[in-house]
Amino acid sequence: MNGQNRSNVMPGVEVDIVLKQDQKTGKLTHGVVKDLLTKSATHPHGIKVRLTDGQIGRVKEIYSK
């Protein structure tokens, strides 16, 4: 599932995100969502989240709901 809809992303969900410094390469980072940082219902590049380890990026893939 893609991470463009805020309704699909919630704390505790396993996701792959792309960090700001990895946007050019598209390297993904796996983690668990702690906070949602995007306020709008959708975002074309993915909902911005903070992972439990403190990393911030945009959701590219959702693994569980």
N, C-alpha and C positions, 0 to 999 in steps of 0.2 A: 504494500500500500504506500502511496506517495505521501509526502509530508506537507502538502500545500493547503490542506484544510485544517483549521484550528480544532474543529470538532473531533478529529481523529487522533489528536495528540493530547496526552494528559500525563500528569506526574505518575511515575512508576512504570511507564511503558519503555520497552527496549527499542532503541532507534539507531540508525546510522546518520551522522551529521557530517557536514563539510565545514571545517573551521575557516575563519577569514583568511589565514595564511595559506590554506590549501585550495582556495577557490580556483586558481589557475590550473592546478594539476588534477583536481577532482578527487583527491585522496579522502577516503571516508574514515571516520572515527566512530567506534561502537560504544554505546553507553546507555544509561538509564536516565530518563527525564526527571529533573528536580523541579524546575520552574519554566513556565511559558513566558517569553519576553515579547512576542508579537501580540498586539492588541486586536488587530483586524481579523475577520473571519477566515480570510484566505490571503496567501502571498505567493506570487508566481515563482519565487526562488526557494520556497519552503518556510515553514514557521520557525522563528528563531527561539531556541531553548537554551537553558543552562542544564548541564548534566550533573549528576550527583558528585562527580569529581571536580566540578567547577568550570569545566570547559564550556565555551559558548559557540554555537554554530547553528546552521540552518538544516532542518530535517530533510533528508533525502529518501529514507526508507523506514517504515514502521514494521516491527516484527511481532508485536503482541498488542492486544487491546483489552 
